[in-house]
Amino acid sequence: MKVGIVGAGQIGRKRAESIMSSSKEDEIVLICDTELAKAEDLSRKLGGMSCQNWQEVVSSKEVDIIIVSTPNKYLKEISLAALENGKNVLCEKPLGKNAQEAKEIWLKAKEKNRILKTGFNHRHHPAIRRAKESAQNGEIGNIYYIRCIYGHG
């Protein structure tokens, strides 16, 4: 799999490191960030070329899959462009700013017969699993409301 990454911040870096540590067959081709120095730094460490223009990544003939790890306001535009260009997409959460945007991206993936995934892995987090087990085992009583705050960085 030949990967393009749009957004070289913390999440983009984590995805890139995961790709490089999990498979000898996968290759990072392009890393893009509006702060070119971030893309260049990640490219030096993990391979691939760097750029500052996301359109270059989504239109690249060398890229099979795009990881979109940008601020939320850019997810829709970049994901739709990647799908339109025949790329598979891993869009970091949320898939869009609202349900309508998420549906629009999903419909484009369906139209183009491309794989679309959302990077939402909290359901696998040990604390979430433990809370679910506690609730299922009756350890904490009836749940009426849950508020979770979780962040990175």
Contacts in CASP RR format, 6 or more apart in sequence:
PFRMAT RR
TARGET T0000
AUTHOR 0000-0000-0000
METHOD contacts of the structure
MODEL  1
MKVGIVGAGQIGRKRAESIMSSSKEDEIVLICDTELAKAEDLSRKLGGMS
CQNWQEVVSSKEVDIIIVSTPNKYLKEISLAALENGKNVLCEKPLGKNAQ
EAKEIWLKAKEKNRILKTGFNHRHHPAIRRAKESAQNGEIGNIYYIRCIY
GHG
1 23 0 8 1.000
1 25 0 8 1.000
1 26 0 8 1.000
1 27 0 8 1.000
1 64 0 8 1.000
1 65 0 8 1.000
2 26 0 8 1.000
2 27 0 8 1.000
2 29 0 8 1.000
2 62 0 8 1.000
2 63 0 8 1.000
2 64 0 8 1.000
2 65 0 8 1.000
3 16 0 8 1.000
3 19 0 8 1.000
3 26 0 8 1.000
3 27 0 8 1.000
3 28 0 8 1.000
3 29 0 8 1.000
3 63 0 8 1.000
3 64 0 8 1.000
3 65 0 8 1.000
3 66 0 8 1.000
3 67 0 8 1.000
4 28 0 8 1.000
4 29 0 8 1.000
4 30 0 8 1.000
4 31 0 8 1.000
4 32 0 8 1.000
4 57 0 8 1.000
4 60 0 8 1.000
4 63 0 8 1.000
4 65 0 8 1.000
4 66 0 8 1.000
4 67 0 8 1.000
5 12 0 8 1.000
5 15 0 8 1.000
5 16 0 8 1.000
5 28 0 8 1.000
5 30 0 8 1.000
5 31 0 8 1.000
5 32 0 8 1.000
5 42 0 8 1.000
5 57 0 8 1.000
5 66 0 8 1.000
5 67 0 8 1.000
5 69 0 8 1.000
6 32 0 8 1.000
6 33 0 8 1.000
6 54 0 8 1.000
6 57 0 8 1.000
6 58 0 8 1.000
6 66 0 8 1.000
6 67 0 8 1.000
6 68 0 8 1.000
6 69 0 8 1.000
6 70 0 8 1.000
6 78 0 8 1.000
7 31 0 8 1.000
7 32 0 8 1.000
7 33 0 8 1.000
7 38 0 8 1.000
7 39 0 8 1.000
7 68 0 8 1.000
7 69 0 8 1.000
7 70 0 8 1.000
8 16 0 8 1.000
8 31 0 8 1.000
8 32 0 8 1.000
8 33 0 8 1.000
8 35 0 8 1.000
8 38 0 8 1.000
8 39 0 8 1.000
8 41 0 8 1.000
8 42 0 8 1.000
8 50 0 8 1.000
8 69 0 8 1.000
9 33 0 8 1.000
9 38 0 8 1.000
9 69 0 8 1.000
10 152 0 8 1.000
10 153 0 8 1.000
11 69 0 8 1.000
11 92 0 8 1.000
11 152 0 8 1.000
12 42 0 8 1.000
12 67 0 8 1.000
12 69 0 8 1.000
12 92 0 8 1.000
13 42 0 8 1.000
15 67 0 8 1.000
15 69 0 8 1.000
15 90 0 8 1.000
16 28 0 8 1.000
16 31 0 8 1.000
16 42 0 8 1.000
16 46 0 8 1.000
16 67 0 8 1.000
17 46 0 8 1.000
19 26 0 8 1.000
19 28 0 8 1.000
20 26 0 8 1.000
20 28 0 8 1.000
20 46 0 8 1.000
27 48 0 8 1.000
28 43 0 8 1.000
28 46 0 8 1.000
28 47 0 8 1.000
28 48 0 8 1.000
29 48 0 8 1.000
29 49 0 8 1.000
29 60 0 8 1.000
29 62 0 8 1.000
29 63 0 8 1.000
30 48 0 8 1.000
30 49 0 8 1.000
30 50 0 8 1.000
30 51 0 8 1.000
30 56 0 8 1.000
30 57 0 8 1.000
30 60 0 8 1.000
30 62 0 8 1.000
30 63 0 8 1.000
31 39 0 8 1.000
31 42 0 8 1.000
31 43 0 8 1.000
31 46 0 8 1.000
31 47 0 8 1.000
31 48 0 8 1.000
31 49 0 8 1.000
31 50 0 8 1.000
31 51 0 8 1.000
32 39 0 8 1.000
32 50 0 8 1.000
32 51 0 8 1.000
32 52 0 8 1.000
32 53 0 8 1.000
32 54 0 8 1.000
32 56 0 8 1.000
32 57 0 8 1.000
33 39 0 8 1.000
33 42 0 8 1.000
33 50 0 8 1.000
33 52 0 8 1.000
34 52 0 8 1.000
36 50 0 8 1.000
36 51 0 8 1.000
36 52 0 8 1.000
39 50 0 8 1.000
39 51 0 8 1.000
39 52 0 8 1.000
40 50 0 8 1.000
42 50 0 8 1.000
43 49 0 8 1.000
43 50 0 8 1.000
51 57 0 8 1.000
54 70 0 8 1.000
54 74 0 8 1.000
54 78 0 8 1.000
54 81 0 8 1.000
55 81 0 8 1.000
57 63 0 8 1.000
57 66 0 8 1.000
57 82 0 8 1.000
58 66 0 8 1.000
58 78 0 8 1.000
58 81 0 8 1.000
58 82 0 8 1.000
58 84 0 8 1.000
58 85 0 8 1.000
58 87 0 8 1.000
59 85 0 8 1.000
63 87 0 8 1.000
64 87 0 8 1.000
64 88 0 8 1.000
65 87 0 8 1.000
65 88 0 8 1.000
65 89 0 8 1.000
65 90 0 8 1.000
65 115 0 8 1.000
66 78 0 8 1.000
66 79 0 8 1.000
66 82 0 8 1.000
66 87 0 8 1.000
66 88 0 8 1.000
66 89 0 8 1.000
66 90 0 8 1.000
67 89 0 8 1.000
67 90 0 8 1.000
67 92 0 8 1.000
68 74 0 8 1.000
68 75 0 8 1.000
68 78 0 8 1.000
68 79 0 8 1.000
68 82 0 8 1.000
68 89 0 8 1.000
68 90 0 8 1.000
68 91 0 8 1.000
68 92 0 8 1.000
69 92 0 8 1.000
70 78 0 8 1.000
70 92 0 8 1.000
72 94 0 8 1.000
72 96 0 8 1.000
72 97 0 8 1.000
73 97 0 8 1.000
75 91 0 8 1.000
75 92 0 8 1.000
75 94 0 8 1.000
75 95 0 8 1.000
75 96 0 8 1.000
75 97 0 8 1.000
75 101 0 8 1.000
75 105 0 8 1.000
76 96 0 8 1.000
76 97 0 8 1.000
76 101 0 8 1.000
76 104 0 8 1.000
76 105 0 8 1.000
79 89 0 8 1.000
79 91 0 8 1.000
79 95 0 8 1.000
79 105 0 8 1.000
79 108 0 8 1.000
79 116 0 8 1.000
80 104 0 8 1.000
80 105 0 8 1.000
80 108 0 8 1.000
82 89 0 8 1.000
83 89 0 8 1.000
83 105 0 8 1.000
83 108 0 8 1.000
83 109 0 8 1.000
83 112 0 8 1.000
83 114 0 8 1.000
83 116 0 8 1.000
84 108 0 8 1.000
84 112 0 8 1.000
86 112 0 8 1.000
86 114 0 8 1.000
87 114 0 8 1.000
88 114 0 8 1.000
88 115 0 8 1.000
88 116 0 8 1.000
89 105 0 8 1.000
89 109 0 8 1.000
89 114 0 8 1.000
89 115 0 8 1.000
89 116 0 8 1.000
89 117 0 8 1.000
90 117 0 8 1.000
90 118 0 8 1.000
90 119 0 8 1.000
91 105 0 8 1.000
91 116 0 8 1.000
91 117 0 8 1.000
91 118 0 8 1.000
91 119 0 8 1.000
92 118 0 8 1.000
92 119 0 8 1.000
93 118 0 8 1.000
93 119 0 8 1.000
93 120 0 8 1.000
94 102 0 8 1.000
94 118 0 8 1.000
94 120 0 8 1.000
95 101 0 8 1.000
95 102 0 8 1.000
95 105 0 8 1.000
95 106 0 8 1.000
95 118 0 8 1.000
96 102 0 8 1.000
96 105 0 8 1.000
105 116 0 8 1.000
106 116 0 8 1.000
109 115 0 8 1.000
109 116 0 8 1.000
122 128 0 8 1.000
122 150 0 8 1.000
125 150 0 8 1.000
131 146 0 8 1.000
133 139 0 8 1.000
134 140 0 8 1.000
135 141 0 8 1.000
135 143 0 8 1.000
END
